[in-house]
Amino acid sequence: MSDVPGSFTWRVLHERHPSLIARVREATPYDARRNRALDALLEEIEGIMAPPEDSAHDRDLWESWDRGHIGRRWDEVPFLWAESYFYRRLLSAVGYFEPGPWRGVDPFEPFKQAELEGEAVDEELRELDALADAPAGERDQALILRALWGNRADLVFRISAGPDLADREAGLVADDSALLWSLAGTGRVCLVADNAGSELLPDLVLIDHLLHARGTGQVILHVKPLPYYVSDATVTDVLACLRRMAAAGGEAGRVAGRLRAAIGSDRLVLRAHAFSCAPLPYREMPVGMRDDFASASLTIMKGDLNYRRLVGDRAWPHTTPFAETTAYFPGPVAALRTLKSEVAVGLTGGTVEALERTGRPWLTTGTHALIQARA
Ligand SMILES: O=P(O)(O)OC[C@@]1(O)O[C@H](CO)[C@@H](O)[C@@H]1O
């Protein structure tokens, strides 16, 4: 829940979301009607959640996902539900679903594009040249760590986390990478993406490595069907990353070429399932998605939000076993995530004590990360 003033979740709803609305307005010159709708949303999020508009194409879907929350205060329903619904309402406010000129215009695209065009990305892509000749085991570890730490590049987080984010020290609080690699066999691997740009690029490089070097037969890449949580990856973002890598040339260009071919031969399959933007945990996933995960030798869940949805967005004792919270999942699963919310399981008592002893925050700052897996 988010009803304790000053708590992390309360601040997301009452500080992060209003500042996000301001950033969206700065980034795009919306017309008067859109601005009025954004004003109305700004007011609404301090009070009662309104239902989707009568004419909304996805009204039935949201009603099926509702658990009696619509009509209550935004901060009195589960945090995951309120946060997800906020992004849905923001898209409505900017006219994303309505027939007319603003239909399909991603309000977060200016942020995503600026990041993808940045020099930091050039540097990261150039580093792939040296990695291409590294011994196999070294490459495995380097690519998984890049995909993991790429998760720090979450634009909703950057907007509000302060300028010193990049300087923070890196700490792995759990590392099941050996188990992860032993599960990534020659069959199918699912990767459930999180952010576009600097996170999706290393995810795509990891996918290429699985297909090209590790003998994985097929990768199914799940992305979001809609712009979501600012920087979450959509199919448009996958295509933008492929173009960016192709333009960079060198090893990045070769990776892009192989991935294009893999899409053409169905060795890399893209999915954009409606449930990927649902305000619910994966425990409630629908049959089609369950079948995908059940058919894979490994599903890799990227990022903080996917982690919350995977283990359940609850105040678990941090020593609760990861295998216990994911026992419902239909196949082997791994999480690659930097810690940006208060949910964490699968840690040893010693690790938790050592982290608490530092006296510094470690759960919500993006300074720590984990690799967890269960067979
Ligand atoms: O899923 P991601 O991109 O790693 O993180 C999403 C996130 O920034 O959004 C929420 C707060 O708004 C937190 O769960 C988390 O910090």
The ligand as an SDF file (V2000), in Angstrom:
LIG
                    3D

 16 16  0  0  0  0  0  0  0  0999 V2000
   11.1710   -2.0720  -13.3400 O   0  0  0  0  0  0  0  0  0  0  0  0
   12.2710   -1.0860  -13.2230 P   0  0  0  0  0  0  0  0  0  0  0  0
   12.3870   -0.2180  -14.4430 O   0  0  0  0  0  0  0  0  0  0  0  0
   13.5670   -1.7100  -12.8510 O   0  0  0  0  0  0  0  0  0  0  0  0
   11.9350   -0.1170  -12.0140 O   0  0  0  0  0  0  0  0  0  0  0  0
   10.6870    0.4840  -11.8860 C   0  0  0  0  0  0  0  0  0  0  0  0
   10.7080    1.4650  -10.7560 C   0  0  0  0  0  0  0  0  0  0  0  0
   11.5660    2.5380  -11.0200 O   0  0  0  0  0  0  0  0  0  0  0  0
    9.4000    1.9190  -10.6210 O   0  0  0  0  0  0  0  0  0  0  0  0
    8.9340    1.7540   -9.3020 C   0  0  0  0  0  0  0  0  0  0  0  0
    8.7710    3.0400   -8.6400 C   0  0  0  0  0  0  0  0  0  0  0  0
    8.1170    3.9160   -9.4980 O   0  0  0  0  0  0  0  0  0  0  0  0
    9.9030    0.8880   -8.5540 C   0  0  0  0  0  0  0  0  0  0  0  0
    9.4220   -0.3870   -8.4630 O   0  0  0  0  0  0  0  0  0  0  0  0
   11.1150    0.8570   -9.4180 C   0  0  0  0  0  0  0  0  0  0  0  0
   12.0400    1.6430   -8.7990 O   0  0  0  0  0  0  0  0  0  0  0  0
  1  2  2  0
  2  3  1  0
  2  4  1  0
  2  5  1  0
  5  6  1  0
  6  7  1  0
  7  8  1  0
  7  9  1  0
  7 15  1  0
  9 10  1  0
 10 11  1  0
 10 13  1  0
 11 12  1  0
 13 14  1  0
 13 15  1  0
 15 16  1  0
M  END
$$$$
